[in-house]
């Protein structure tokens, strides 16, 4: 155990519990035994209640003075030191399982699963954008090709195993070496496949060239933008294909999912003309014929019916703002929707206010047919009171009963 690991796990007993854990009195065995029926209900639309989930990443752990005492860890050190990343990822997983109440397995697992974590900057960094570390924020990249967008294509498609991906491979091997030497809280550690998706062609383009160029080029230089979009799409297909081959995973991908948050900036007509062809190309190259999923933050619901029909997307993970009644009407009863209260409401509201907001959302009829998962909208903010997560979960169970939402 490293010195940092000892600090992160201070007061954690051999059973994985700390006296400070929020869920220390939960009956984990009973909670976990309920999960298969809950998720089968979500998949089939038949059951007793909707599931409640929480999307959270390591920023809520690093940004919390209780889990990161004296700010010992910052994102630069976390990102550039594989030992520190390994320690933090395991400590974060342990904290998550004993503090965030949701319809996911809680308590000590049979096996820990971690993977190198380069957050949402990894694609732009792989294309060659420099990484920056803003104070008290997650890492980001600078648009290195803003002055000359075509420079990204000068050397042809990037090596799918080079650049940041080579660093990821080094971290994976380092993780495996450490995992082979020592268990974590009495359980083995496995290194999971990672970076198998994409944040989407338009989002990556905005990161590479700047959103102003991308949006202006749609109007003024559409053919130029299409060449750039095509390059990004082909490079993305190469990267994902190579990584799946590395892990021995199948192609085409069953249940393929991706994202593209930046389409919230454009109209349905602009999406259909400029972006949809590249989403279609991505799905043709990587996805099987089965239903797919997409994550879209922001106000992008105007695009959802077209995405459903053209890309066979049957699960939409949403952010905010969302008109849930209108969205359910637009998508019909058979499409899965995930969403819920604004993350800032969860961070600043009282538990009673969280309960009221969940009740309002579920009263829209979005969960009427059971094809709805309640979650924060979108990605839990540092400093969110754990009592508000409890309130979200309790309200989801109370108002998300399928016998009362129809």
N, C-alpha and C positions, 0 to 999 in steps of 0.2 A: 504494500500500500504506500502510495506517495504521500509527501507532506500535505499537499493540497487535498488529496483524497481524505486524509485523516481529519482535516478541518471541515470538509463538506459533510462528513459522516459523523461528526461529533454528536455523542449521545444516542446514536443509532445502535440498537441492540442486535443480537444475532438473528432475531426474528424479522429484522428489517424495520422495526418500528422505533420511532423516537417519541419521547414524551410531548414534543411540540407538534406532532402530526395531527392535523385537523380531523382525520377519519380514524383515529386510533381505537375508537369503541365500535366501529362498524363490524358487522358479521360478514367478513369477506367471503366465506364459503357460501353462505346463503345468497349474497349479492351475485356472485359469479354463476351460481347454479340457475339463476333466472335468465341469464343473458341469451342462451340459444333460442328460447321461445320468443323473446322480444325481437331479435333480429330476423327470425323466420317470419314474424308478423310484418316486419318492414318489407321484406323481399316479396311476400305474397299479397300484402294488403289485407290479410286476415289475421286477427289476433285481438288482444285485450287493450293494448296501448301502443303509443308511438315511442321510439327510442329517444334518449337525450344524450348528446355527445358534446365534448369540449375540444375545440381546436386550440392547441397551445404549443408553442415551441420554446426553445431554451432561453429566449430573451426574458421570459417571465421569471426564470430562475436566476439568471445573471443580474437582472434588474431589481431583485428583491434583497434588501439588506439582511433579512432573516436567513436566506439561503446562500447569500454571497457576503458574509460579514466583512466589514472594512473594505468593501469593493476590491477584494483580492484578485478577482477575475475581471478582465475586460475583453471585448470582442477581438481585439488584435491578438492578444496572447492566446485566447481560446482558438482562434483560427489558424495561428501559425505554429502552435506547439501541439503535436499529436498526442503526447501524454496528457496534457491538460484537457484537450478535447475529449479524450477517452474517459478521464475521471469525471468531467462535468456531465457528459452524456449519461453515464451510469447513475450519478447522484441525482440528476434531473429525473430520470425514469423512476428511480425509487421515490422521490418526492411526489411525482405525479400520481403514483399508484396509492399513496397514502394521504393525499390531500385534495384531489379534484374528484368530486362525486359525479359519476356519469355511467352510462351503459357501456362500459368497457371493463375488461378484467382488471380487478384491483387486488392489492396485496402482493406478496412475493410471487413471481411467476415460476414456472418450471424451468425457464431459461430466459436470460436477458438477451435482447437483440438490439444491437446498435449499428450505426453506419456513420462514416465521415459526413459531417454536416457543414455545408457551405452555403446554406440558406438560399435566398432568391437571387444572389448575385452570381451564381456559378456559371450560368450560360454566357452572360456578357463577358465575364472574366476569361472564359475559355476562348471566346472570339478575340480576345486581346485587350479588353478594357482594363485600366488600372483599378485596383481595389482601394477604397478609402475607408477610414474608420472614424466616422463622426463621433464626438464625445457623447457617451451615454445613449448611443443608438446602435442598431444593427449595422453591419457593413453594407456598403453599396459600391457601385462602380461609377466612373465618370465616362461620358459618351466620347470615347477616344476617336471616333470617326465622324464627328460632327462637321469638321471643316472639309473633309473629303470622304464622303460615304463609300465611294468605290474602292478606297484603299483596303477595305475589309476583304475584297476579292482578289487582291494583287497576287497572292501566293496560292490561289486555288482554295479548295475546300480544306478547312483545318483538319489536322490529324485527329480522328475521333478518340485516340488514346493519348494525345499529346497535351501540352499546355496544362491547364488546371486538372484535366483528367489524369495526367501522369501523377500529379500531386495526390489526387484522390487514391490512385492505385497504391502509392507509397503509404498513405495513411491506413488503407485497408490492411496491408501486410503488417504494419506496425500494430494495429489493433489485434490481428490474429495472433501475432507473437505474444502479446501481453495476455490475451485470453487463454492461450495454451498453458501459460505459467501459473495462473491463479484464478480461482472462482471469485465471484462477487456476492457477498452475503450468502454463501453456501450454494450458489447456483452457477452453472456454466454460463459463459458469455459467448454468443455467436455474432458474427459480422454479417449483416444483412445486405442484399443488393440495394444500390442507391443510385440516384440521379438517372432514373429511367424514364423520365417524362420531360415536359417542356412547359415553360410559362407562356408559350405562344409566339407566333411569328411577328405580330404587330408589337407585342410587349418587348420582345427581344430587340426589334428594330428601334423602338423608342429608346432603349437602353444604349444601343450602339451609336445612334445618330442624333438623338434628341427628338422629343415628341413634336416640336415645332416643325422640324424638317419633314417628318413622316406625314403629318396632317397637311402641310402645304404641298408636298409632292403629290398627294392624292388628287389635288385640284390642278396643279400646274404641270407636273411631270409624271403622269401615271405609268408610262412605260419604263421610265427610269426606276420608279419605286418597285414595279413588278420584277425587274431584274434582281434588285436587292432582296425582295421578299423570297424569290425563288432560290437564291443562294442560301439564305438563312434556313429555308425549309429543307433543302437537300442536305445541308450540313447537319441539321437536327436529326434527320432520318439516319444519316451515317452514324452519328454519335450514339443514338439510342440502340440501333441495330448492333453496333460493336459492343456496347455494354451488356446487352442481353446475351450475346454470344459468349462474352467473358464469363457470365454466370451460368451458362448452360440453360437459359430460359428460352421458351418457344417464341417463334415469330411465324405468323402474325400473333399479336397480343390479344388474348381474351379479355374482354371488359376494358378495353383501352380508355384511358382518361388523360385529359390535358387541360390547359388553362389558356386564357388570353385576356387579361384584365383590361388592357388598353382599348379594346373595342368599345368600351363604355364612352370613348371620346367621339365616336362617329355614328352616322345615321345608318338605318337598315340598308338603304340603297348603297351607301359606301361600303358597308361590310360585305354585301353580296358581290359587289364588283371587285373589290381590292383584296379582301382577306379570305373570304369563303373558299376560293379556289385552292388556297394554300392549306387551309384546314382540311379540305377534301383530299388533297395530295398526301398530307400527313397520315390521314386515316387509311387511305388506299395502300400506303406502303407498310403501315405498322399494325393495323387493326384487323381482327377477324370480322365476320359479318354480324356478330352479336351486338347487343346494346352497349352503348358507350357512355362515358360520363365526362362532365366538364365543370371546372370551377371558374366562376366569374364574379369578382368583386364589383362594387360600384353599381350604378344604375344601368345595367345592360339587359334588362328583361325584355326590352323591345326586340332583341335579336333571338330570343329563346325559341319561338315557334319555327323560325327558319332553320336554326341549328338542329332542332329536333327532327325536322323533316328531311333535311339534306344530309345530315351526318349520323343519323340514327342514335342521337344522344337521348338517353332515357333517364338520366340522373343529373340534376342541376344543383350544384353546391353554390349558394348565394352569399352575398355580403350585405350591403345596405346602400341606398334605401330600397325597400321592397314593398310593393302592394301585393300582399299574399292572396287576397281574394281575387284580384285581377289576374295574377299569375296562374292560380289554379284553374280559372276559367279558360285562360289562353292555352294552357298545356293539356288540359283534360285530366281525367281521374287516374290514368295509368302511369303517368310520369312521376318519378321520385323527385322530391324537392327537399333540400336541406337549408335551414336558415333559422333566424330568431332575433332576439333583441340586439340592438346596436351595442358594440363593445364599450362605448363610452357610457351608456346607460348602466351597463353591468359594473363598470368601474366606480361610478359616482352615486348610483341610486341606493335606496334602502331595500332590504329584502322584500318589503311590502310592495314597493314600486316595481321590482322585478316580477313578482307574482302577478301584478296587475297587467304588465306588458305581455307576459306569456298568455294570460287569459285573453287579452285582446287579440293577439295573433291567432290563437287557436279558434277563437270565435268567428274568424273569417271563413272557416270551412276548408282551409288549406289541408287539414289532416283528415278530412271526412272519410276518405277511402283508405286511410292507413299508409299512404305512400309519402310520408313526411317524417323527417328526423329533425327534432328541435336542437339547435346549437346556437352558440354566440355568433353574431354577425359582424365581423369575421376575424378570428384569431385573437385569443384572450390578451388583454392589455396588462402590462405589469402594474401591480398595485391593486388589482381587482380583489375586493374582499371575498374570502372563501365562503362567507355566509351568503353572499349573493349567488354563488354557484350552487349552494345547497337549495336556495330559493328557486333557482331555475329548474333544478332537477325535480324538486317536490311539485312545482307547478306543472311541469311537463307530465308527471305521473297523474296529477289530479285532473287537469283539464284535457289531457291527451288521451283519455280513455276513448276507445273507438265507439263505444256505445253512446257516448255523450257528444261526439263531434259531428255526428251525422244527422 
